[in-house]
Amino acid sequence: MKRELDIFLTALMFFTRIPVPRRINHGTELLQKSAKYFPWVGILVGAIAGAFYLLCMNLFSQSISVFISIVASILVTGAFHEDGFADICDGFGGGWTKEKILLIMKDSRLGTYGVIGIISILGFKFLILLELSSRLSDWSIFLLIVSAHSISRFAAVTLIQQYKYVINDDVSKSKPLANRKLLPSELLIALIGASLPVLFIEYKSLPALILVAISRLYLGYYFQKWIGGYTGDCLGATQQVCEVSFYLGILFIWKFI
């Protein structure tokens, strides 16, 4: 049990700014096994973002509450996934070969495509959640935020399972994750983490998962086509796109069905 807790805390330390006990380190062995807890980290991040939404709804307007909720999730993760999405926009927007794409993605500077991409996806996320908040109860929005964060991280886990890591760089932060596929039992743990919040949302919202699956399948195909696999930035971009896809699917269901 203690070892499993250490593995979870390793995932928490790797993907968030949440403090963990000092005895936990970025050991390669623990990090390799931590992918099974990514959706569980998503539950925690989503719960924090959702809690800020609920709290702010008692103090401010819907728009301010949604904005603060999004900012809270960014601060908790240190913009880890948003940074990956921006790098993907720069790399695939400015590169036409695998080598050029990967070179641009490794550049720490943010280019035009990255700026436009991150503004677009955050703005899109804000607008969707704002419209959902006018249609659903505050508690429903909380559950949707938690579900979106856990499901989208599971989508990233499936990317690790299906494709190969394409950067041979010892300083890459994500390389330890790529050196090991999850065992069936570990994949089940990840799936439980992704499914648990969904059990509490209204059954009418469940078809939104179809759009998440479509987004994930397309991203996998796209990354495979252009660079022959995935990178850490690809995982971050997958998380962001699948999170927004879930919200968009929910909005479509509650608006038209």
Beta strands, then each sheet from edge to edge (+ up, - down):
end
